[in-house]
């Protein structure tokens, strides 16, 4: 039995399911509370029941694309960090790409990878801490700095889209680092990264050309599916 197999036994244990399901229940409870509070204000702002139904319908439809991407990446995470933790993390943040990167970053700190046979319980614990602390920042920072960041963003927006430039540059640097680090580990890895990149580029361009906005949201899912198929065909 490899170290990764030991990790999977603990990660999919009954205790892990119990603790992680408590987090999922909390998320559903918060959703119920926020929905109830928002519905209490519909009379004050003159929002009709039909408008509420339209809003819910639009929300569900626009969620399908990103949810598919999350689901596909989530399946990969299940095989790497277990079902309970994957379910809990994606219920809280819902950003599968961040969770995968955070888990890998935690493992890399101990000189291993979430895909490696020597991925130990200590490395798994490190991954959990990185994922949890990163997710906590996403929740805590807006509560503390929302007003200040709002004022800053208004000033930055007036300076020729500087905010977009900074955001895009940070994203390219972050995901580019992990992609290149993965690509250099083998020819199949390199092919997977290249195919995924080209797929996202083509799908995005097609969505813009034919004005199909939801296609952009599906680009990540398409890139994963196509890159897996291409790599599987390589002897």
Protein Blocks (a to p, Z undefined) as FASTA:
>chain_A
ZZklmmmmmmmmmklmmmmmmmmmmmmmmmmmmmmmmmmmmmmnopafklmmmmmmmmmm
mmmmmmmmmmmmmmmmmmmnojklmmmmmmmnopaklmmmmmmmmmmmnopafkbmklcf
klmmmmmmmmmmmmmmmmmmmmmmmmmmmmmmmmmmmngollmmmmmmmmmmmmmmmmmm
mmmnomklmmmmmmmmmmmmmmmmmmmmnopaklmmmmmmmmmmmmmmmmmmpZZ
